Amino acid sequence: MSQSKIPTGKVARAMRLAGAGAKVARNSAVHLTKKSLGLKHSKAELDANNARDLYRELGSLKGSALKMAQMLSQDQNILPQAYQDQFQMAQYSAPPLSYPLVERVFRKELGASPLDVFDEFEREAAHAASIGQVHIARKGGVKFAVKIQYPGVAESIASDLALAKPFAAKILGLNASEINHYFSEVKDKMIEETDYRLEKKQGEFFAEQLRHVKGLRLPKFFPEYSGRKVLTMEYLEGQAFDQFAKHGSLPMRQAVGQRLWDIFDRQMRRDHHVHADPHPGNFLVSSQGELMMLDFGCTKKIPDSFHLPFFKMMQPEYHDQLSLFKELLFELDMLHGEDSPDQVDFFMDTYRRFVKLLGEPFFKTSFDFSDDHYFKAVTELSKQLQSSAIYKNSKRGRGSKHGLYVNRAYFGLYNLLHLLRVEVKTGMELSLDSVRA
């Protein structure tokens, strides 16, 4: 069912989010009551009820709160399964906007209705997600994908994220300092995503950088039919990534997986500019195995001040030279000058284990991303960190803000390859010269 109205005022949106909070509180009260009476009511049931109610409210609001749910669903290591299952819907579908609102946004941007511009324009959205929805249009025999941004999204980002902080803390078990540490980076990136002119520019940049990659296709953009909140691009035909992962042949999955790794390796190490939103909803695969990238709203330029120490830390020879490893942790803001000896020892040990585990694909000539034991080990290590009293009582966030979207890109890539269940060649030979190249 399409949505005829989205709350755009701060008060209306705050009330909707407060209503979601009340439902979560009610579900928790029911859970505790049933436990006290000896009735069966598992934590999984509580998570499922909370995830359902949160997604329902976030879906009605659209925008940054729903986008945050989408981001969380990508991280298989910190989110309970019920939230993963529910929030993954934000990667593919959300309640679509009604056509009168679509027409209003289009007319405001381009000064005409969709049917004044195109020969045909499908009133029903082909795809609806967190920030905008896509309609199919035709003109002169050409088929287009026209992305329309939801009203009020850009204007409500800061207030929505501030209101959503308590949900993030409760769901993830993060402390306030950790959330506040990354707040400005998340806000800035989400504001960037609401400017479709910037997305067009970033899409054209990646098309140029990756033009020689065989088996990869990016859409063409049409600036004459685009604006800040309307983006028209070539319509690409293909199978949804998750469906391809389930039904594609092993050789085709292998080829697509290798292509994904090579693309992100190049973006990270050579271009220092990476697609930072690698979730299944942003990729299609053609019947011939051609990989298609669809969305370029969220990208991350990696400054040298972060890039060099980050990739140094990925080199095995640094892991056992504790003084050098410690220096890198300070460079990357994972350790701070006011940390106590106990904090230094704890975070040194924890980050060393994380780097060794998450860096495994870099240290080998190939890596099997179908290994469920590997992903379980990552999940277990994440839980150990979050349950630690030292972590919970830390008064400062950990890690450079630049690491947030770099890590998100790698987590997203790992999860895509895990979906494909393939082994890919990953050897990087990370000498300092190659890191600087």
C-alpha positions in Angstrom: 0.0 0.0 0.0 1.4 3.4 -1.0 1.9 6.1 1.6 -0.1 9.3 1.0 1.7 11.5 3.5 5.1 11.5 5.3 5.5 13.5 8.5 7.9 16.3 7.7 7.8 18.5 10.8 10.2 17.9 13.7 7.3 17.6 16.2 5.4 15.1 14.1 8.4 13.0 13.4 9.5 13.1 17.1 6.0 12.0 18.1 6.2 9.0 15.7 9.7 8.0 17.0 8.5 8.4 20.6 5.6 6.1 19.7 8.1 3.5 18.5 10.0 3.9 21.8 6.8 3.4 23.7 6.1 0.1 21.8 9.6 -1.1 22.5 9.2 -0.3 26.2 5.8 -2.1 26.3 7.3 -5.2 24.6 10.1 -5.2 27.2 7.6 -4.9 30.1 5.5 -7.9 28.6 8.8 -9.9 28.3 9.7 -9.2 32.0 6.2 -9.9 33.2 6.0 -13.3 31.5 9.5 -14.2 32.7 8.5 -13.4 36.3 5.4 -15.6 36.0 7.4 -18.5 34.7 5.8 -18.2 31.2 7.8 -18.9 28.1 8.9 -15.7 26.3 12.4 -15.8 24.9 14.8 -13.0 24.1 14.4 -13.9 20.4 10.6 -13.3 20.7 11.3 -9.9 22.3 13.8 -9.0 19.5 11.2 -10.0 16.9 8.5 -7.9 18.4 10.8 -4.9 18.8 12.2 -5.2 15.3 8.7 -5.4 13.8 7.4 -2.4 15.6 10.6 -0.3 15.0 10.6 -1.1 11.3 6.9 -0.3 10.9 7.4 3.2 12.4 10.7 3.9 10.6 9.2 2.8 7.3 6.4 5.3 7.7 9.0 8.1 8.4 11.4 7.2 5.6 14.7 9.1 5.6 17.7 8.8 7.9 16.1 6.7 10.6 15.1 4.0 8.0 18.5 4.4 6.4 20.2 3.7 9.7 18.1 0.5 10.0 19.4 -0.5 6.5 23.0 0.2 7.6 22.6 -1.9 10.8 21.1 -4.8 8.8 24.4 -5.1 6.8 26.5 -5.7 9.9 26.0 -9.4 10.7 28.2 -9.2 13.7 26.4 -6.9 16.1 22.7 -7.0 15.3 20.4 -9.7 16.7 19.0 -12.0 14.0 15.4 -10.7 14.3 16.6 -7.1 13.6 18.7 -8.3 10.7 15.7 -10.1 9.1 13.3 -7.2 9.6 15.7 -4.4 8.7 17.0 -6.1 5.6 13.6 -5.1 4.0 15.0 -1.5 3.9 17.6 -2.7 1.4 14.9 -3.7 -1.1 11.5 -2.3 -0.2 9.7 0.2 2.0 6.2 1.5 1.9 6.1 3.5 -1.4 5.1 7.1 -1.8 1.7 7.8 -3.4 1.8 9.1 -7.0 0.4 12.7 -6.1 3.4 13.2 -3.8 5.8 11.8 -6.5 4.4 14.2 -9.0 4.7 17.1 -6.6 8.4 16.5 -6.0 9.1 16.0 -9.7 7.2 19.2 -10.7 9.1 21.2 -8.0 12.4 19.9 -9.3 11.9 20.0 -13.1 9.0 22.4 -13.5 6.8 19.9 -15.2 4.9 16.7 -14.4 6.5 13.3 -15.2 4.1 12.8 -18.2 5.1 16.2 -19.6 8.7 15.0 -19.7 8.4 11.3 -20.6 6.2 9.4 -23.0 5.4 6.9 -20.3 5.8 7.0 -16.5 4.7 4.2 -14.3 2.7 5.5 -11.3 3.6 2.5 -9.1 7.2 2.5 -7.8 9.4 -0.3 -9.1 11.5 -0.1 -6.0 11.1 1.9 -2.7 13.9 2.2 -0.2 14.9 4.5 2.7 15.6 7.9 1.0 13.8 7.6 -2.3 11.9 5.4 -4.7 12.4 4.4 -8.3 9.9 4.6 -11.1 10.2 3.2 -14.6 9.8 5.7 -17.5 10.2 5.6 -21.3 10.9 8.2 -23.9 11.9 7.8 -27.5 12.2 4.0 -27.1 14.6 4.4 -24.2 13.8 2.9 -20.8 14.8 4.9 -17.7 15.0 4.5 -13.9 13.8 7.7 -12.3 14.7 8.1 -8.6 12.4 10.4 -6.6 13.4 11.6 -3.2 10.9 11.5 -0.3 9.7 15.0 0.9 11.4 16.3 4.0 14.2 13.8 4.1 17.1 16.2 3.8 15.6 18.7 6.3 15.0 16.1 9.0 18.3 14.2 9.1 19.9 15.8 12.1 16.8 15.7 14.3 15.9 12.1 13.2 19.4 10.8 14.0 19.4 12.5 17.4 16.0 10.9 18.2 17.2 7.5 17.0 20.3 7.5 19.2 18.6 5.7 22.1 17.3 2.9 19.8 20.8 2.4 18.4 22.3 2.3 21.9 19.6 -0.2 23.1 19.8 -2.5 20.1 23.6 -2.5 19.7 24.7 -2.2 23.3 26.9 0.7 22.5 27.8 3.4 25.0 26.9 7.0 24.4 30.4 8.1 23.7 30.7 5.6 20.9 27.5 6.8 19.3 28.4 10.5 19.7 31.9 9.9 18.3 30.5 9.0 14.9 27.4 11.1 14.8 28.8 13.9 12.7 30.2 11.5 10.1 26.9 9.7 9.7 25.0 12.9 9.5 27.3 14.4 6.9 27.2 11.2 4.8 23.4 11.1 4.9 23.1 14.7 3.9 25.4 14.0 0.9 23.0 11.1 -0.1 20.1 13.5 -0.4 21.9 15.5 -3.1 21.2 13.5 -6.3 23.5 15.9 -8.3 26.4 14.7 -6.1 25.3 11.0 -6.6 25.4 11.6 -10.4 28.9 13.1 -10.1 30.1 10.1 -8.0 28.5 7.6 -10.4 30.4 9.2 -13.3 33.6 9.1 -11.3 33.3 5.4 -10.6 32.3 4.7 -14.2 35.5 6.4 -15.4 37.8 4.7 -12.8 36.4 1.2 -13.5 35.8 1.6 -17.3 38.4 -1.2 -18.0 36.9 -3.8 -15.7 35.4 -6.6 -17.7 32.0 -7.9 -16.7 31.0 -4.7 -14.9 28.3 -2.2 -15.9 27.3 1.1 -14.4 24.2 3.1 -15.5 24.4 6.2 -17.7 22.9 9.4 -16.2 20.6 11.9 -17.9 21.2 15.4 -16.4 18.4 16.9 -18.5 15.9 14.9 -16.6 17.5 15.2 -13.2 17.9 17.7 -10.3 18.7 17.8 -6.6 15.9 15.4 -5.7 15.2 13.7 -9.0 17.8 11.4 -10.6 17.2 9.8 -14.0 19.5 7.1 -15.2 19.6 4.2 -17.6 17.4 1.3 -16.6 19.4 -1.9 -16.1 17.9 -5.3 -16.4 19.2 -8.1 -14.1 18.6 -10.5 -11.3 18.5 -9.2 -7.7 21.9 -10.0 -6.0 20.4 -12.2 -3.2 18.5 -14.2 -5.7 21.6 -14.7 -7.9 23.5 -15.8 -4.7 20.8 -18.5 -4.1 20.3 -19.7 -7.6 23.4 -18.8 -9.7 25.8 -21.5 -10.8 29.0 -21.8 -8.8 31.3 -20.7 -11.7 29.2 -17.6 -12.2 29.1 -16.8 -8.5 32.8 -17.3 -8.4 33.4 -14.9 -11.2 31.1 -12.2 -9.7 32.7 -12.7 -6.3 36.2 -12.2 -7.7 35.0 -9.1 -9.6 33.6 -7.6 -6.4 36.8 -8.2 -4.5 39.0 -6.7 -7.3 36.7 -3.7 -7.6 36.8 -2.9 -3.9 40.5 -3.7 -3.6 41.2 -1.2 -6.4 39.0 1.5 -4.9 40.5 1.1 -1.4 44.2 0.8 -2.2 44.7 2.7 -5.5 41.9 5.2 -5.8 41.4 6.0 -2.1 37.7 6.5 -2.9 35.3 3.7 -2.2 31.7 2.8 -2.7 30.6 2.7 1.0 27.2 1.1 0.7 27.8 -2.4 -0.6 24.5 -4.2 0.3 22.7 -6.6 -1.9 20.0 -4.1 -2.9 22.6 -2.0 -4.7 23.7 -4.7 -7.2 22.1 -6.7 -10.0 23.6 -9.6 -12.1 22.7 -10.2 -15.7 21.9 -13.6 -17.2 25.5 -13.6 -18.6 27.0 -12.9 -15.2 27.6 -9.2 -15.7 27.7 -7.3 -12.4 25.8 -4.0 -12.2 26.3 -1.3 -9.6 23.2 0.8 -9.1 23.6 3.4 -6.3 26.4 5.9 -5.7 24.9 8.1 -3.0 27.2 7.0 -0.3 31.0 7.0 -1.1 34.0 7.7 1.0 37.2 9.5 0.1 40.0 8.1 2.3 42.6 10.7 3.4 46.3 9.6 3.4 46.4 10.3 7.2 44.1 7.4 7.7 44.9 5.2 4.7 48.6 4.6 5.4 48.3 3.6 9.1 45.2 1.5 8.4 46.9 -0.6 5.8 50.1 -0.8 7.8 48.0 -2.3 10.5 46.8 -5.0 8.1 50.4 -6.3 7.7 51.2 -9.3 9.8 54.7 -8.1 10.7 53.1 -5.3 12.7 50.9 -7.5 14.9 53.7 -8.9 17.1 55.8 -5.7 17.3 53.7 -4.3 20.1 55.4 -0.9 20.3 54.8 -0.3 16.5 51.2 -1.7 16.7 50.6 0.6 19.7 51.8 3.6 17.7 49.4 2.8 14.9 46.5 2.5 17.3 47.3 6.1 18.6 47.5 7.3 15.0 44.0 5.9 14.3 42.5 7.2 17.5 41.9 3.7 18.8 44.0 4.6 21.9 44.0 8.0 23.7 46.6 9.7 25.8 44.4 9.7 28.9 43.7 6.0 28.8 44.6 4.1 31.9 47.1 1.2 31.8 44.2 -1.3 32.1 42.4 0.4 29.1 45.6 0.4 27.0 46.2 -3.3 27.7 42.6 -4.2 27.0 42.2 -2.3 23.8 45.6 -3.4 22.6 44.7 -7.0 23.0 41.2 -6.7 21.6 42.2 -4.7 18.5 45.1 -7.0 17.8 42.7 -10.0 17.8 40.2 -8.0 15.6 42.9 -7.1 13.1 44.2 -10.7 12.9 40.7 -12.0 12.4 39.2 -9.5 10.1 42.5 -9.2 8.2 42.7 -12.9 7.4 41.6 -12.5 3.8 44.5 -10.1 3.3 47.1 -12.4 4.7 46.4 -15.3 2.3 46.5 -15.8 -1.5 42.9 -16.8 -1.4 40.1 -16.9 1.1 36.9 -19.0 1.4 34.0 -16.7 2.3 31.6 -19.6 2.7 33.4 -20.5 6.0 30.6 -20.1 8.6 33.1 -20.7 11.4 35.0 -17.6 10.4 31.9 -15.3 10.5 30.8 -16.9 13.9 34.3 -16.1 15.3 33.9 -12.4 14.2 30.4 -12.3 15.8 31.7 -13.8 19.1 34.7 -11.4 19.3 32.3 -8.4 18.7 30.0 -9.7 21.5 33.0 -10.0 23.9 34.0 -6.4 23.2 30.5 -5.1 23.8 30.0 -7.0 27.0 33.3 -5.8 28.5 33.0 -3.4 31.5 36.1 -1.5 30.3 34.4 -0.9 26.9 31.1 0.0 28.4 32.6 2.5 30.8 34.9 4.1 28.2 34.2 7.9 28.1 35.5 8.4 24.5 34.7 6.9 21.2 37.3 4.7 19.6 38.7 4.9 16.1 39.1 7.6 13.5 35.8 8.8 12.0 37.2 7.9 8.6 37.2 4.2 9.7 33.4 4.1 10.1 32.6 4.0 6.3 35.9 2.2 5.4 35.0 -0.6 7.8 31.4 -0.5 6.6 32.6 -1.0 3.0 34.7 -4.0 4.1 31.9 -5.6 6.2 29.5 -5.1 3.3 32.0 -6.7 0.9 32.6 -9.7 3.2 28.9 -10.2 3.6 28.2 -10.1 -0.1 30.9 -12.7 -0.7 29.5 -14.8 2.2 26.1 -14.7 0.4 27.8 -15.9 -2.7 29.6 -18.6 -0.7 32.7 -18.4 -2.9 36.4 -18.5 -2.5 38.3 -15.6 -4.1 41.9 -14.6 -4.7 42.7 -12.0 -2.1 46.5 -11.9 -1.8 47.7 -8.3 -1.6 51.4 -8.5 -0.8 51.0 -5.4 1.4 54.4 -3.9 1.3 54.8 -0.3 2.4 55.5 0.6 -1.2 52.2 -0.9 -2.4 50.4 0.9 0.4 51.9 4.2 -0.7 51.2 3.6 -4.4 
